[in-house]
Amino acid sequence: HYRDKNKIDYAFIQSSEQVLKDYAVSSFPIFYFLNENREIVKIIRGYSEGKTDKEINSIINEMIKEHV
């Protein structure tokens, strides 16, 4: 599991039919990054080993910096 492998301790939304409709998911995998108001601030579509991991970490670190 990606979350366990990378020791991520923040919330993941598990997909359900309603979540897919609410966020207009059209491809898998898809990563949505939401702010504290549940507004989408960044979307990553697809996965490329290494590249996507770095992009996810970069986005999360930037979001943390903005709220410290």
mmJSON file of the N, C-alpha and C atoms, coordinates in Angstrom:
{"data_MODEL":{"atom_site":{
"group_PDB":["ATOM","ATOM","ATOM","ATOM","ATOM","ATOM","ATOM","ATOM","ATOM","ATOM","ATOM","ATOM","ATOM","ATOM","ATOM","ATOM","ATOM","ATOM","ATOM","ATOM","ATOM","ATOM","ATOM","ATOM","ATOM","ATOM","ATOM","ATOM","ATOM","ATOM","ATOM","ATOM","ATOM","ATOM","ATOM","ATOM","ATOM","ATOM","ATOM","ATOM","ATOM","ATOM","ATOM","ATOM","ATOM","ATOM","ATOM","ATOM","ATOM","ATOM","ATOM","ATOM","ATOM","ATOM","ATOM","ATOM","ATOM","ATOM","ATOM","ATOM","ATOM","ATOM","ATOM","ATOM","ATOM","ATOM","ATOM","ATOM","ATOM","ATOM","ATOM","ATOM","ATOM","ATOM","ATOM","ATOM","ATOM","ATOM","ATOM","ATOM","ATOM","ATOM","ATOM","ATOM","ATOM","ATOM","ATOM","ATOM","ATOM","ATOM","ATOM","ATOM","ATOM","ATOM","ATOM","ATOM","ATOM","ATOM","ATOM","ATOM","ATOM","ATOM","ATOM","ATOM","ATOM","ATOM","ATOM","ATOM","ATOM","ATOM","ATOM","ATOM","ATOM","ATOM","ATOM","ATOM","ATOM","ATOM","ATOM","ATOM","ATOM","ATOM","ATOM","ATOM","ATOM","ATOM","ATOM","ATOM","ATOM","ATOM","ATOM","ATOM","ATOM","ATOM","ATOM","ATOM","ATOM","ATOM","ATOM","ATOM","ATOM","ATOM","ATOM","ATOM","ATOM","ATOM","ATOM","ATOM","ATOM","ATOM","ATOM","ATOM","ATOM","ATOM","ATOM","ATOM","ATOM","ATOM","ATOM","ATOM","ATOM","ATOM","ATOM","ATOM","ATOM","ATOM","ATOM","ATOM","ATOM","ATOM","ATOM","ATOM","ATOM","ATOM","ATOM","ATOM","ATOM","ATOM","ATOM","ATOM","ATOM","ATOM","ATOM","ATOM","ATOM","ATOM","ATOM","ATOM","ATOM","ATOM","ATOM","ATOM","ATOM","ATOM","ATOM","ATOM","ATOM","ATOM","ATOM","ATOM","ATOM","ATOM","ATOM","ATOM"],
"id":[1,2,3,4,5,6,7,8,9,10,11,12,13,14,15,16,17,18,19,20,21,22,23,24,25,26,27,28,29,30,31,32,33,34,35,36,37,38,39,40,41,42,43,44,45,46,47,48,49,50,51,52,53,54,55,56,57,58,59,60,61,62,63,64,65,66,67,68,69,70,71,72,73,74,75,76,77,78,79,80,81,82,83,84,85,86,87,88,89,90,91,92,93,94,95,96,97,98,99,100,101,102,103,104,105,106,107,108,109,110,111,112,113,114,115,116,117,118,119,120,121,122,123,124,125,126,127,128,129,130,131,132,133,134,135,136,137,138,139,140,141,142,143,144,145,146,147,148,149,150,151,152,153,154,155,156,157,158,159,160,161,162,163,164,165,166,167,168,169,170,171,172,173,174,175,176,177,178,179,180,181,182,183,184,185,186,187,188,189,190,191,192,193,194,195,196,197,198,199,200,201,202,203,204],
"type_symbol":["N","C","C","N","C","C","N","C","C","N","C","C","N","C","C","N","C","C","N","C","C","N","C","C","N","C","C","N","C","C","N","C","C","N","C","C","N","C","C","N","C","C","N","C","C","N","C","C","N","C","C","N","C","C","N","C","C","N","C","C","N","C","C","N","C","C","N","C","C","N","C","C","N","C","C","N","C","C","N","C","C","N","C","C","N","C","C","N","C","C","N","C","C","N","C","C","N","C","C","N","C","C","N","C","C","N","C","C","N","C","C","N","C","C","N","C","C","N","C","C","N","C","C","N","C","C","N","C","C","N","C","C","N","C","C","N","C","C","N","C","C","N","C","C","N","C","C","N","C","C","N","C","C","N","C","C","N","C","C","N","C","C","N","C","C","N","C","C","N","C","C","N","C","C","N","C","C","N","C","C","N","C","C","N","C","C","N","C","C","N","C","C","N","C","C","N","C","C","N","C","C","N","C","C"],
"label_atom_id":["N","CA","C","N","CA","C","N","CA","C","N","CA","C","N","CA","C","N","CA","C","N","CA","C","N","CA","C","N","CA","C","N","CA","C","N","CA","C","N","CA","C","N","CA","C","N","CA","C","N","CA","C","N","CA","C","N","CA","C","N","CA","C","N","CA","C","N","CA","C","N","CA","C","N","CA","C","N","CA","C","N","CA","C","N","CA","C","N","CA","C","N","CA","C","N","CA","C","N","CA","C","N","CA","C","N","CA","C","N","CA","C","N","CA","C","N","CA","C","N","CA","C","N","CA","C","N","CA","C","N","CA","C","N","CA","C","N","CA","C","N","CA","C","N","CA","C","N","CA","C","N","CA","C","N","CA","C","N","CA","C","N","CA","C","N","CA","C","N","CA","C","N","CA","C","N","CA","C","N","CA","C","N","CA","C","N","CA","C","N","CA","C","N","CA","C","N","CA","C","N","CA","C","N","CA","C","N","CA","C","N","CA","C","N","CA","C","N","CA","C","N","CA","C","N","CA","C","N","CA","C","N","CA","C","N","CA","C"],
"label_alt_id":[null,null,null,null,null,null,null,null,null,null,null,null,null,null,null,null,null,null,null,null,null,null,null,null,null,null,null,null,null,null,null,null,null,null,null,null,null,null,null,null,null,null,null,null,null,null,null,null,null,null,null,null,null,null,null,null,null,null,null,null,null,null,null,null,null,null,null,null,null,null,null,null,null,null,null,null,null,null,null,null,null,null,null,null,null,null,null,null,null,null,null,null,null,null,null,null,null,null,null,null,null,null,null,null,null,null,null,null,null,null,null,null,null,null,null,null,null,null,null,null,null,null,null,null,null,null,null,null,null,null,null,null,null,null,null,null,null,null,null,null,null,null,null,null,null,null,null,null,null,null,null,null,null,null,null,null,null,null,null,null,null,null,null,null,null,null,null,null,null,null,null,null,null,null,null,null,null,null,null,null,null,null,null,null,null,null,null,null,null,null,null,null,null,null,null,null,null,null,null,null,null,null,null,null],
"label_comp_id":["HIS","HIS","HIS","TYR","TYR","TYR","ARG","ARG","ARG","ASP","ASP","ASP","LYS","LYS","LYS","ASN","ASN","ASN","LYS","LYS","LYS","ILE","ILE","ILE","ASP","ASP","ASP","TYR","TYR","TYR","ALA","ALA","ALA","PHE","PHE","PHE","ILE","ILE","ILE","GLN","GLN","GLN","SER","SER","SER","SER","SER","SER","GLU","GLU","GLU","GLN","GLN","GLN","VAL","VAL","VAL","LEU","LEU","LEU","LYS","LYS","LYS","ASP","ASP","ASP","TYR","TYR","TYR","ALA","ALA","ALA","VAL","VAL","VAL","SER","SER","SER","SER","SER","SER","PHE","PHE","PHE","PRO","PRO","PRO","ILE","ILE","ILE","PHE","PHE","PHE","TYR","TYR","TYR","PHE","PHE","PHE","LEU","LEU","LEU","ASN","ASN","ASN","GLU","GLU","GLU","ASN","ASN","ASN","ARG","ARG","ARG","GLU","GLU","GLU","ILE","ILE","ILE","VAL","VAL","VAL","LYS","LYS","LYS","ILE","ILE","ILE","ILE","ILE","ILE","ARG","ARG","ARG","GLY","GLY","GLY","TYR","TYR","TYR","SER","SER","SER","GLU","GLU","GLU","GLY","GLY","GLY","LYS","LYS","LYS","THR","THR","THR","ASP","ASP","ASP","LYS","LYS","LYS","GLU","GLU","GLU","ILE","ILE","ILE","ASN","ASN","ASN","SER","SER","SER","ILE","ILE","ILE","ILE","ILE","ILE","ASN","ASN","ASN","GLU","GLU","GLU","MET","MET","MET","ILE","ILE","ILE","LYS","LYS","LYS","GLU","GLU","GLU","HIS","HIS","HIS","VAL","VAL","VAL"],
"label_asym_id":["A","A","A","A","A","A","A","A","A","A","A","A","A","A","A","A","A","A","A","A","A","A","A","A","A","A","A","A","A","A","A","A","A","A","A","A","A","A","A","A","A","A","A","A","A","A","A","A","A","A","A","A","A","A","A","A","A","A","A","A","A","A","A","A","A","A","A","A","A","A","A","A","A","A","A","A","A","A","A","A","A","A","A","A","A","A","A","A","A","A","A","A","A","A","A","A","A","A","A","A","A","A","A","A","A","A","A","A","A","A","A","A","A","A","A","A","A","A","A","A","A","A","A","A","A","A","A","A","A","A","A","A","A","A","A","A","A","A","A","A","A","A","A","A","A","A","A","A","A","A","A","A","A","A","A","A","A","A","A","A","A","A","A","A","A","A","A","A","A","A","A","A","A","A","A","A","A","A","A","A","A","A","A","A","A","A","A","A","A","A","A","A","A","A","A","A","A","A","A","A","A","A","A","A"],
"label_entity_id":["1","1","1","1","1","1","1","1","1","1","1","1","1","1","1","1","1","1","1","1","1","1","1","1","1","1","1","1","1","1","1","1","1","1","1","1","1","1","1","1","1","1","1","1","1","1","1","1","1","1","1","1","1","1","1","1","1","1","1","1","1","1","1","1","1","1","1","1","1","1","1","1","1","1","1","1","1","1","1","1","1","1","1","1","1","1","1","1","1","1","1","1","1","1","1","1","1","1","1","1","1","1","1","1","1","1","1","1","1","1","1","1","1","1","1","1","1","1","1","1","1","1","1","1","1","1","1","1","1","1","1","1","1","1","1","1","1","1","1","1","1","1","1","1","1","1","1","1","1","1","1","1","1","1","1","1","1","1","1","1","1","1","1","1","1","1","1","1","1","1","1","1","1","1","1","1","1","1","1","1","1","1","1","1","1","1","1","1","1","1","1","1","1","1","1","1","1","1","1","1","1","1","1","1"],
"label_seq_id":[1,1,1,2,2,2,3,3,3,4,4,4,5,5,5,6,6,6,7,7,7,8,8,8,9,9,9,10,10,10,11,11,11,12,12,12,13,13,13,14,14,14,15,15,15,16,16,16,17,17,17,18,18,18,19,19,19,20,20,20,21,21,21,22,22,22,23,23,23,24,24,24,25,25,25,26,26,26,27,27,27,28,28,28,29,29,29,30,30,30,31,31,31,32,32,32,33,33,33,34,34,34,35,35,35,36,36,36,37,37,37,38,38,38,39,39,39,40,40,40,41,41,41,42,42,42,43,43,43,44,44,44,45,45,45,46,46,46,47,47,47,48,48,48,49,49,49,50,50,50,51,51,51,52,52,52,53,53,53,54,54,54,55,55,55,56,56,56,57,57,57,58,58,58,59,59,59,60,60,60,61,61,61,62,62,62,63,63,63,64,64,64,65,65,65,66,66,66,67,67,67,68,68,68],
"pdbx_PDB_ins_code":[null,null,null,null,null,null,null,null,null,null,null,null,null,null,null,null,null,null,null,null,null,null,null,null,null,null,null,null,null,null,null,null,null,null,null,null,null,null,null,null,null,null,null,null,null,null,null,null,null,null,null,null,null,null,null,null,null,null,null,null,null,null,null,null,null,null,null,null,null,null,null,null,null,null,null,null,null,null,null,null,null,null,null,null,null,null,null,null,null,null,null,null,null,null,null,null,null,null,null,null,null,null,null,null,null,null,null,null,null,null,null,null,null,null,null,null,null,null,null,null,null,null,null,null,null,null,null,null,null,null,null,null,null,null,null,null,null,null,null,null,null,null,null,null,null,null,null,null,null,null,null,null,null,null,null,null,null,null,null,null,null,null,null,null,null,null,null,null,null,null,null,null,null,null,null,null,null,null,null,null,null,null,null,null,null,null,null,null,null,null,null,null,null,null,null,null,null,null,null,null,null,null,null,null],
"Cartn_x":[0.846,0.0,0.887,0.643,1.461,1.579,0.482,0.484,1.388,1.304,2.125,3.59,3.845,5.219,5.944,5.236,5.844,5.586,5.061,4.835,4.049,2.975,2.119,1.073,0.974,0.066,-1.098,-1.421,-2.553,-3.65,-4.799,-5.994,-5.907,-6.39,-6.607,-8.109,-8.659,-10.075,-10.146,-10.836,-11.038,-12.132,-11.893,-12.865,-14.161,-15.214,-16.547,-17.254,-18.382,-19.11,-19.399,-19.769,-20.079,-18.828,-17.7,-16.442,-16.06,-16.198,-15.88,-16.736,-18.006,-18.897,-18.55,-18.336,-18.06,-16.806,-15.774,-14.508,-14.269,-15.276,-15.213,-13.99,-13.784,-12.653,-12.881,-11.875,-11.994,-10.867,-9.879,-8.77,-8.22,-7.459,-6.849,-5.373,-4.475,-4.774,-4.871,-5.505,-5.612,-5.423,-4.624,-4.311,-4.851,-5.709,-6.232,-5.617,-5.2,-4.66,-5.629,-6.19,-7.211,-6.674,-7.123,-6.748,-7.705,-7.534,-8.358,-9.836,-10.157,-11.553,-12.109,-11.351,-11.698,-11.786,-11.021,-10.924,-9.729,-9.901,-8.81,-7.77,-6.519,-5.447,-4.464,-4.48,-3.588,-4.133,-3.926,-4.346,-3.178,-2.926,-1.956,-2.727,-2.64,-3.295,-2.23,-2.452,-1.511,-0.399,0.483,1.569,2.795,3.917,5.212,6.141,6.575,7.383,8.572,8.757,9.838,9.409,8.99,8.58,7.348,6.33,5.101,5.347,6.155,6.487,7.13,8.077,8.748,7.764,6.886,5.896,4.932,4.494,3.608,4.295,5.53,6.275,6.463,6.763,6.961,5.679,4.569,3.28,2.936,3.094,2.772,3.673,4.972,5.893,5.539,5.151,4.756,3.478,2.524,1.285,1.561,2.462,2.826,3.479,4.401,5.089,4.096,3.074,2.077,1.246,1.225,0.363,1.126,2.417,3.215,3.341],
"Cartn_y":[-1.182,0.0,1.24,2.155,3.365,4.147,4.324,5.123,4.496,3.199,2.522,2.495,2.201,2.131,3.457,4.558,5.883,6.578,5.824,6.321,7.632,7.67,8.854,8.762,9.821,9.771,10.76,11.231,12.13,11.42,12.026,11.376,11.071,9.911,9.501,9.318,9.743,9.48,8.201,7.226,6.001,6.257,5.794,6.067,5.293,5.965,5.369,5.984,5.47,6.012,7.5,7.898,9.308,10.18,9.711,10.473,10.635,9.57,9.649,10.703,10.774,11.783,13.184,13.321,14.636,15.289,14.483,15.03,14.769,14.305,14.08,13.261,12.142,11.269,10.619,10.751,10.173,9.197,9.083,8.159,7.692,6.597,6.049,5.814,5.946,6.587,8.089,8.723,10.181,10.656,11.679,12.226,13.647,13.889,15.232,15.747,16.986,17.63,18.738,18.621,19.56,20.404,21.643,22.506,22.267,23.055,22.868,23.146,23.815,24.084,23.056,21.989,20.909,21.383,22.411,22.893,22.211,21.793,21.146,22.198,21.953,22.892,22.316,20.992,20.358,18.98,18.562,17.24,16.6,15.33,14.541,13.369,13.208,12.078,11.093,9.815,8.789,8.614,7.653,7.363,6.925,7.541,7.163,6.966,5.724,5.421,6.362,6.903,7.851,9.274,9.565,10.923,11.371,10.543,10.91,11.003,10.095,10.144,11.474,11.918,13.201,14.36,14.294,15.355,15.424,14.27,14.226,14.843,14.428,14.975,16.474,16.947,18.376,19.166,18.679,19.353,19.395,18.272,18.22,19.16,19.14,20.036,21.496,21.845,23.222,23.599,22.686,22.963,23.149,22.362,22.496,23.844,24.245,25.537,26.695,26.598,27.664,27.814,26.796,26.832,26.772,26.993,26.99,28.399],
"Cartn_z":[0.0,0.0,0.0,-0.898,-1.06,0.243,0.931,2.163,3.215,3.418,4.419,4.008,2.758,2.246,2.423,2.269,2.35,3.69,4.651,6.019,6.042,5.294,5.208,6.31,7.117,8.255,8.16,6.978,6.813,6.033,5.972,5.436,3.945,3.599,2.22,2.073,0.963,0.702,-0.119,0.395,-0.358,-1.387,-2.596,-3.643,-3.402,-3.695,-3.691,-4.888,-5.215,-6.362,-6.175,-4.959,-4.705,-4.814,-4.287,-4.39,-5.858,-6.645,-8.073,-8.761,-8.421,-8.998,-8.504,-7.194,-6.601,-7.173,-7.447,-7.925,-9.414,-10.116,-11.566,-11.972,-11.294,-11.595,-12.948,-13.824,-15.163,-15.48,-14.594,-14.82,-13.479,-13.53,-12.32,-12.575,-11.663,-10.386,-10.569,-9.641,-9.645,-8.21,-8.057,-6.739,-6.671,-5.7,-5.456,-4.163,-4.176,-2.983,-2.611,-1.419,-0.964,0.179,0.225,1.344,2.509,3.569,4.766,4.524,3.427,3.066,2.087,1.887,0.953,-0.491,-0.815,-2.195,-2.849,-4.086,-4.808,-5.17,-4.76,-5.073,-6.085,-6.285,-7.258,-7.589,-8.841,-9.302,-10.04,-9.74,-10.51,-11.092,-12.406,-13.077,-13.527,-13.249,-13.651,-12.633,-12.926,-12.0,-12.776,-12.457,-13.008,-11.822,-11.589,-10.406,-10.296,-9.123,-8.883,-9.159,-10.38,-10.755,-9.968,-9.951,-9.252,-7.751,-7.209,-5.783,-5.42,-6.228,-5.982,-6.088,-7.078,-7.262,-6.073,-5.591,-4.426,-3.217,-2.956,-1.818,-1.945,-3.136,-3.37,-3.088,-3.584,-3.373,-1.887,-1.217,0.209,1.002,0.715,1.421,1.187,-0.03,-0.336,0.416,0.468,1.193,2.689,3.231,4.646,4.891,4.019,4.165,4.164,3.338,3.229,4.496,5.335,6.52,7.832,7.781,9.024,9.529],
"occupancy":[1.0,1.0,1.0,1.0,1.0,1.0,1.0,1.0,1.0,1.0,1.0,1.0,1.0,1.0,1.0,1.0,1.0,1.0,1.0,1.0,1.0,1.0,1.0,1.0,1.0,1.0,1.0,1.0,1.0,1.0,1.0,1.0,1.0,1.0,1.0,1.0,1.0,1.0,1.0,1.0,1.0,1.0,1.0,1.0,1.0,1.0,1.0,1.0,1.0,1.0,1.0,1.0,1.0,1.0,1.0,1.0,1.0,1.0,1.0,1.0,1.0,1.0,1.0,1.0,1.0,1.0,1.0,1.0,1.0,1.0,1.0,1.0,1.0,1.0,1.0,1.0,1.0,1.0,1.0,1.0,1.0,1.0,1.0,1.0,1.0,1.0,1.0,1.0,1.0,1.0,1.0,1.0,1.0,1.0,1.0,1.0,1.0,1.0,1.0,1.0,1.0,1.0,1.0,1.0,1.0,1.0,1.0,1.0,1.0,1.0,1.0,1.0,1.0,1.0,1.0,1.0,1.0,1.0,1.0,1.0,1.0,1.0,1.0,1.0,1.0,1.0,1.0,1.0,1.0,1.0,1.0,1.0,1.0,1.0,1.0,1.0,1.0,1.0,1.0,1.0,1.0,1.0,1.0,1.0,1.0,1.0,1.0,1.0,1.0,1.0,1.0,1.0,1.0,1.0,1.0,1.0,1.0,1.0,1.0,1.0,1.0,1.0,1.0,1.0,1.0,1.0,1.0,1.0,1.0,1.0,1.0,1.0,1.0,1.0,1.0,1.0,1.0,1.0,1.0,1.0,1.0,1.0,1.0,1.0,1.0,1.0,1.0,1.0,1.0,1.0,1.0,1.0,1.0,1.0,1.0,1.0,1.0,1.0,1.0,1.0,1.0,1.0,1.0,1.0],
"B_iso_or_equiv":[0.0,0.0,0.0,0.0,0.0,0.0,0.0,0.0,0.0,0.0,0.0,0.0,0.0,0.0,0.0,0.0,0.0,0.0,0.0,0.0,0.0,0.0,0.0,0.0,0.0,0.0,0.0,0.0,0.0,0.0,0.0,0.0,0.0,0.0,0.0,0.0,0.0,0.0,0.0,0.0,0.0,0.0,0.0,0.0,0.0,0.0,0.0,0.0,0.0,0.0,0.0,0.0,0.0,0.0,0.0,0.0,0.0,0.0,0.0,0.0,0.0,0.0,0.0,0.0,0.0,0.0,0.0,0.0,0.0,0.0,0.0,0.0,0.0,0.0,0.0,0.0,0.0,0.0,0.0,0.0,0.0,0.0,0.0,0.0,0.0,0.0,0.0,0.0,0.0,0.0,0.0,0.0,0.0,0.0,0.0,0.0,0.0,0.0,0.0,0.0,0.0,0.0,0.0,0.0,0.0,0.0,0.0,0.0,0.0,0.0,0.0,0.0,0.0,0.0,0.0,0.0,0.0,0.0,0.0,0.0,0.0,0.0,0.0,0.0,0.0,0.0,0.0,0.0,0.0,0.0,0.0,0.0,0.0,0.0,0.0,0.0,0.0,0.0,0.0,0.0,0.0,0.0,0.0,0.0,0.0,0.0,0.0,0.0,0.0,0.0,0.0,0.0,0.0,0.0,0.0,0.0,0.0,0.0,0.0,0.0,0.0,0.0,0.0,0.0,0.0,0.0,0.0,0.0,0.0,0.0,0.0,0.0,0.0,0.0,0.0,0.0,0.0,0.0,0.0,0.0,0.0,0.0,0.0,0.0,0.0,0.0,0.0,0.0,0.0,0.0,0.0,0.0,0.0,0.0,0.0,0.0,0.0,0.0,0.0,0.0,0.0,0.0,0.0,0.0],
"pdbx_formal_charge":[null,null,null,null,null,null,null,null,null,null,null,null,null,null,null,null,null,null,null,null,null,null,null,null,null,null,null,null,null,null,null,null,null,null,null,null,null,null,null,null,null,null,null,null,null,null,null,null,null,null,null,null,null,null,null,null,null,null,null,null,null,null,null,null,null,null,null,null,null,null,null,null,null,null,null,null,null,null,null,null,null,null,null,null,null,null,null,null,null,null,null,null,null,null,null,null,null,null,null,null,null,null,null,null,null,null,null,null,null,null,null,null,null,null,null,null,null,null,null,null,null,null,null,null,null,null,null,null,null,null,null,null,null,null,null,null,null,null,null,null,null,null,null,null,null,null,null,null,null,null,null,null,null,null,null,null,null,null,null,null,null,null,null,null,null,null,null,null,null,null,null,null,null,null,null,null,null,null,null,null,null,null,null,null,null,null,null,null,null,null,null,null,null,null,null,null,null,null,null,null,null,null,null,null],
"auth_seq_id":[1,1,1,2,2,2,3,3,3,4,4,4,5,5,5,6,6,6,7,7,7,8,8,8,9,9,9,10,10,10,11,11,11,12,12,12,13,13,13,14,14,14,15,15,15,16,16,16,17,17,17,18,18,18,19,19,19,20,20,20,21,21,21,22,22,22,23,23,23,24,24,24,25,25,25,26,26,26,27,27,27,28,28,28,29,29,29,30,30,30,31,31,31,32,32,32,33,33,33,34,34,34,35,35,35,36,36,36,37,37,37,38,38,38,39,39,39,40,40,40,41,41,41,42,42,42,43,43,43,44,44,44,45,45,45,46,46,46,47,47,47,48,48,48,49,49,49,50,50,50,51,51,51,52,52,52,53,53,53,54,54,54,55,55,55,56,56,56,57,57,57,58,58,58,59,59,59,60,60,60,61,61,61,62,62,62,63,63,63,64,64,64,65,65,65,66,66,66,67,67,67,68,68,68],
"auth_comp_id":["HIS","HIS","HIS","TYR","TYR","TYR","ARG","ARG","ARG","ASP","ASP","ASP","LYS","LYS","LYS","ASN","ASN","ASN","LYS","LYS","LYS","ILE","ILE","ILE","ASP","ASP","ASP","TYR","TYR","TYR","ALA","ALA","ALA","PHE","PHE","PHE","ILE","ILE","ILE","GLN","GLN","GLN","SER","SER","SER","SER","SER","SER","GLU","GLU","GLU","GLN","GLN","GLN","VAL","VAL","VAL","LEU","LEU","LEU","LYS","LYS","LYS","ASP","ASP","ASP","TYR","TYR","TYR","ALA","ALA","ALA","VAL","VAL","VAL","SER","SER","SER","SER","SER","SER","PHE","PHE","PHE","PRO","PRO","PRO","ILE","ILE","ILE","PHE","PHE","PHE","TYR","TYR","TYR","PHE","PHE","PHE","LEU","LEU","LEU","ASN","ASN","ASN","GLU","GLU","GLU","ASN","ASN","ASN","ARG","ARG","ARG","GLU","GLU","GLU","ILE","ILE","ILE","VAL","VAL","VAL","LYS","LYS","LYS","ILE","ILE","ILE","ILE","ILE","ILE","ARG","ARG","ARG","GLY","GLY","GLY","TYR","TYR","TYR","SER","SER","SER","GLU","GLU","GLU","GLY","GLY","GLY","LYS","LYS","LYS","THR","THR","THR","ASP","ASP","ASP","LYS","LYS","LYS","GLU","GLU","GLU","ILE","ILE","ILE","ASN","ASN","ASN","SER","SER","SER","ILE","ILE","ILE","ILE","ILE","ILE","ASN","ASN","ASN","GLU","GLU","GLU","MET","MET","MET","ILE","ILE","ILE","LYS","LYS","LYS","GLU","GLU","GLU","HIS","HIS","HIS","VAL","VAL","VAL"],
"auth_asym_id":["A","A","A","A","A","A","A","A","A","A","A","A","A","A","A","A","A","A","A","A","A","A","A","A","A","A","A","A","A","A","A","A","A","A","A","A","A","A","A","A","A","A","A","A","A","A","A","A","A","A","A","A","A","A","A","A","A","A","A","A","A","A","A","A","A","A","A","A","A","A","A","A","A","A","A","A","A","A","A","A","A","A","A","A","A","A","A","A","A","A","A","A","A","A","A","A","A","A","A","A","A","A","A","A","A","A","A","A","A","A","A","A","A","A","A","A","A","A","A","A","A","A","A","A","A","A","A","A","A","A","A","A","A","A","A","A","A","A","A","A","A","A","A","A","A","A","A","A","A","A","A","A","A","A","A","A","A","A","A","A","A","A","A","A","A","A","A","A","A","A","A","A","A","A","A","A","A","A","A","A","A","A","A","A","A","A","A","A","A","A","A","A","A","A","A","A","A","A","A","A","A","A","A","A"],
"auth_atom_id":["N","CA","C","N","CA","C","N","CA","C","N","CA","C","N","CA","C","N","CA","C","N","CA","C","N","CA","C","N","CA","C","N","CA","C","N","CA","C","N","CA","C","N","CA","C","N","CA","C","N","CA","C","N","CA","C","N","CA","C","N","CA","C","N","CA","C","N","CA","C","N","CA","C","N","CA","C","N","CA","C","N","CA","C","N","CA","C","N","CA","C","N","CA","C","N","CA","C","N","CA","C","N","CA","C","N","CA","C","N","CA","C","N","CA","C","N","CA","C","N","CA","C","N","CA","C","N","CA","C","N","CA","C","N","CA","C","N","CA","C","N","CA","C","N","CA","C","N","CA","C","N","CA","C","N","CA","C","N","CA","C","N","CA","C","N","CA","C","N","CA","C","N","CA","C","N","CA","C","N","CA","C","N","CA","C","N","CA","C","N","CA","C","N","CA","C","N","CA","C","N","CA","C","N","CA","C","N","CA","C","N","CA","C","N","CA","C","N","CA","C","N","CA","C","N","CA","C","N","CA","C","N","CA","C","N","CA","C"],
"pdbx_PDB_model_num":[1,1,1,1,1,1,1,1,1,1,1,1,1,1,1,1,1,1,1,1,1,1,1,1,1,1,1,1,1,1,1,1,1,1,1,1,1,1,1,1,1,1,1,1,1,1,1,1,1,1,1,1,1,1,1,1,1,1,1,1,1,1,1,1,1,1,1,1,1,1,1,1,1,1,1,1,1,1,1,1,1,1,1,1,1,1,1,1,1,1,1,1,1,1,1,1,1,1,1,1,1,1,1,1,1,1,1,1,1,1,1,1,1,1,1,1,1,1,1,1,1,1,1,1,1,1,1,1,1,1,1,1,1,1,1,1,1,1,1,1,1,1,1,1,1,1,1,1,1,1,1,1,1,1,1,1,1,1,1,1,1,1,1,1,1,1,1,1,1,1,1,1,1,1,1,1,1,1,1,1,1,1,1,1,1,1,1,1,1,1,1,1,1,1,1,1,1,1,1,1,1,1,1,1]
}}}
